[in-house]
Amino acid sequence: MFVKEYTAEIERRLAVSSFPFDISLNGVQIGAPDKELRKAAFAVDASFDTIDAAVREGADVLVVHHGLFWGSPIAITDNHYRRVKRAIDGGLTLLAVHLPLDAHPLYGNNAQMAMTLGMTSFDPFGEYKGVSVGYKGHLPFPMTIPEIARLLGFSSDTGMQVLKFGKDMIDTVGIISGAAGDDVEYAIKDDLDLFITGVVPHEVFHTVKENGMNLLAGGHYRSEVFGVKALMRMTEKEIGVPSFFIDAETGL
């Protein structure tokens, strides 16, 4: 298999073309399309650490949630230049999947968190430019917030924040990964017991408190490891490409 065949398959499975409004330049950001694919690496962020680790371990493609190109094209200078150069010098293709990986009903960050919590069915939840990116539903049995945090791997080391102003035992949850603290409004509207996200801005505190809501923010990074790990497992099992995950925890 060539790199271009693999990247096309990932883009097809995640329906990347359905998210033209995403601020991320989704798809191949740096490419060596005609290179034979022997090994794939996966990480949340494209950085010195993850690019270097991918090259060092012999990966031909690095799949990330947070790529290097966002919104309008930017000059490739300074730190941005050094990241791009590291990838090119290592013969590494960089594939970024942002909102397509948040929203996917099987491989997505939010669906994967729901499945990690044992939810066997869940509905679309939240909205960004007319598209639902999160999921909501019932837990298999009532749980406390600390129990939910442990299942998801959230802790003080990952930057976890808890705002507890609602029920002690949680039955219904809404999940939107990353920097989605403001989207707690959807959970309030749907009268859910808990909203799960990555990080929460200061001003949301009073909204949560005044509405008797619970909010669990596990850290932006840690809330978004789920999707790239799911893609990694799919790559190995269904496409047959040896793959590995690079864990570059930020604690944020």
C-alpha positions in Angstrom: 0.0 0.0 0.0 1.2 3.5 -0.8 0.8 6.4 1.6 -1.7 8.1 -0.8 -4.0 5.1 -0.7 -3.9 5.0 3.1 -4.6 8.7 3.5 -7.4 8.6 1.0 -9.0 5.7 3.0 -8.8 7.6 6.3 -10.3 10.7 4.6 -13.1 8.5 3.2 -13.9 6.8 6.5 -14.0 10.1 8.4 -16.0 11.9 5.7 -13.4 14.7 5.8 -15.0 16.5 2.8 -18.1 17.0 4.9 -16.4 19.6 7.1 -15.3 22.4 4.8 -16.1 24.9 7.5 -13.5 23.5 10.0 -10.7 25.9 10.9 -8.3 23.0 10.4 -6.9 22.2 7.0 -8.1 18.6 7.3 -6.4 15.9 5.2 -2.8 15.7 4.1 -0.8 18.7 5.3 2.6 17.5 4.4 2.9 14.6 1.9 5.1 12.0 0.4 2.2 10.3 -1.4 4.1 7.8 -3.5 6.0 6.3 -0.6 5.3 2.8 0.4 3.5 2.6 3.7 5.2 0.3 6.2 4.2 1.8 9.5 1.8 4.5 10.8 2.1 6.7 13.9 -0.7 8.5 15.7 -0.7 11.4 18.1 -3.0 14.2 19.3 -0.6 17.1 18.4 1.9 17.7 15.6 5.0 18.9 17.5 8.7 18.4 17.7 8.2 15.6 20.1 5.7 13.7 18.1 7.3 14.3 14.7 10.7 13.2 16.0 9.2 10.1 17.6 7.4 9.1 14.5 10.5 9.5 12.3 12.7 7.7 14.9 10.4 4.7 15.0 10.3 4.4 11.2 6.7 5.7 10.6 5.8 6.8 7.1 2.7 8.7 8.1 1.8 10.6 11.3 -2.0 11.0 11.9 -2.9 13.8 14.3 -5.9 15.6 15.6 -4.2 19.0 15.8 -2.1 19.6 12.7 0.1 22.5 11.6 -2.2 24.4 9.3 -5.2 26.3 10.6 -7.5 28.8 8.9 -5.7 31.0 6.4 -2.3 29.8 5.0 0.6 31.1 7.0 4.3 31.7 6.2 6.5 28.7 6.9 9.1 30.4 9.1 10.6 30.2 12.5 9.1 27.4 14.7 6.6 26.5 12.1 9.4 26.0 9.5 11.3 23.8 11.9 8.3 21.5 12.5 7.6 21.2 8.7 11.3 20.6 8.0 11.6 17.9 10.6 8.7 16.0 8.9 10.0 16.5 5.3 13.6 15.5 6.3 12.2 12.4 7.9 10.1 11.5 4.8 7.0 11.8 6.9 3.5 12.4 5.7 1.3 14.4 8.1 -2.4 13.8 8.0 -4.7 16.0 10.2 -8.3 15.2 11.1 -9.9 17.7 13.5 -13.7 18.0 13.5 -14.1 14.9 11.4 -12.5 13.0 14.3 -14.5 14.7 17.0 -17.8 14.0 15.3 -17.4 10.4 13.9 -20.0 8.0 15.4 -17.5 5.1 15.6 -13.9 6.5 15.7 -14.6 9.9 17.1 -13.3 11.3 20.4 -16.8 11.8 21.7 -18.3 8.4 20.6 -15.2 6.7 21.9 -15.6 8.3 25.3 -19.3 7.3 25.4 -18.3 3.7 24.6 -15.5 3.8 27.3 -18.3 4.7 29.8 -20.2 1.6 28.7 -22.9 3.5 26.8 -24.4 1.1 24.2 -26.5 3.8 22.5 -26.1 7.6 22.2 -27.6 10.4 20.2 -26.0 13.4 18.5 -25.4 16.3 20.9 -24.3 19.9 20.5 -23.8 21.8 17.3 -21.1 23.6 15.4 -22.1 25.4 12.2 -25.2 23.2 11.9 -23.3 19.9 12.5 -23.5 17.8 15.7 -20.1 17.0 17.0 -20.9 15.5 20.4 -23.0 12.7 21.8 -25.4 12.3 24.7 -27.1 9.3 26.4 -27.6 7.2 29.5 -24.8 5.5 31.4 -25.3 1.7 31.8 -25.9 2.4 35.5 -25.6 5.5 37.8 -22.0 6.5 38.6 -20.3 9.2 40.6 -18.2 11.8 38.9 -14.9 10.4 40.3 -15.9 6.9 38.9 -16.5 8.5 35.5 -13.2 10.4 35.6 -11.3 7.2 36.4 -12.9 5.3 33.5 -11.9 8.1 31.1 -8.3 8.4 32.5 -8.9 12.0 33.8 -6.9 13.2 36.8 -5.1 16.2 38.2 -2.1 15.2 36.1 -4.2 15.6 32.9 -5.5 19.1 34.0 -8.9 17.8 35.2 -11.4 20.3 36.6 -14.7 19.4 38.3 -17.6 21.8 38.8 -20.1 19.9 40.9 -23.4 21.7 41.4 -25.8 18.9 40.5 -26.7 15.3 41.3 -24.4 13.0 43.1 -25.3 10.0 41.0 -25.0 10.5 37.3 -27.3 8.9 34.8 -27.3 11.1 31.7 -24.3 12.7 30.1 -23.4 14.9 27.2 -19.9 14.8 25.7 -18.0 17.2 23.5 -14.2 16.9 23.7 -11.5 19.7 23.6 -12.2 23.4 24.3 -16.0 23.0 24.4 -16.7 24.4 27.9 -19.1 27.0 26.6 -21.2 24.1 25.1 -22.4 23.2 28.6 -25.5 25.3 27.5 -26.6 22.3 25.4 -26.4 20.0 28.5 -28.4 22.5 30.5 -31.1 22.8 27.8 -31.4 19.0 27.6 -31.5 18.7 31.4 -28.6 16.3 31.6 -26.8 15.3 34.8 -23.3 15.9 33.6 -21.4 17.6 30.8 -18.0 16.2 29.9 -15.4 18.2 27.9 -11.7 19.0 27.8 -11.3 22.5 29.2 -13.6 25.1 30.6 -13.3 28.9 30.5 -13.6 31.0 33.7 -16.9 32.6 32.8 -18.7 29.2 32.6 -18.4 28.7 36.3 -21.4 30.8 37.2 -23.5 29.4 34.4 -22.8 25.9 35.7 -23.5 26.9 39.3 -26.6 28.9 38.7 -28.2 26.1 36.7 -27.3 23.3 39.2 -25.2 21.5 36.5 -22.2 19.2 36.9 -19.2 19.6 34.6 -16.2 17.4 34.2 -13.3 18.8 32.2 -10.6 16.2 31.8 -8.0 18.3 30.0 -7.9 19.3 26.4 -5.2 16.8 25.5 -6.6 13.8 27.5 -10.1 14.3 26.2 -8.8 13.9 22.6 -6.6 10.8 22.8 -9.6 8.6 22.2 -10.1 9.2 18.5 -6.5 8.8 17.3 -6.2 5.6 19.3 -9.4 4.3 17.7 -8.0 5.1 14.2 -4.7 3.3 15.2 -6.6 0.2 16.2 -8.6 0.3 13.0 -5.5 0.7 10.9 -3.9 -2.4 12.4 -7.0 -4.6 12.4 -8.7 -3.6 9.2 -6.0 -2.3 6.9 -3.2 -4.4 8.3 -0.6 -1.6 8.8 1.6 -1.8 11.9 0.8 1.3 14.0 1.7 2.9 17.3 0.5 5.8 19.5 2.8 8.6 20.7 1.6 9.9 24.1 2.9 13.4 24.5 0.8 14.5 27.5 0.5 18.2 28.1 -1.4 18.2 31.3 -3.6 20.9 29.8 
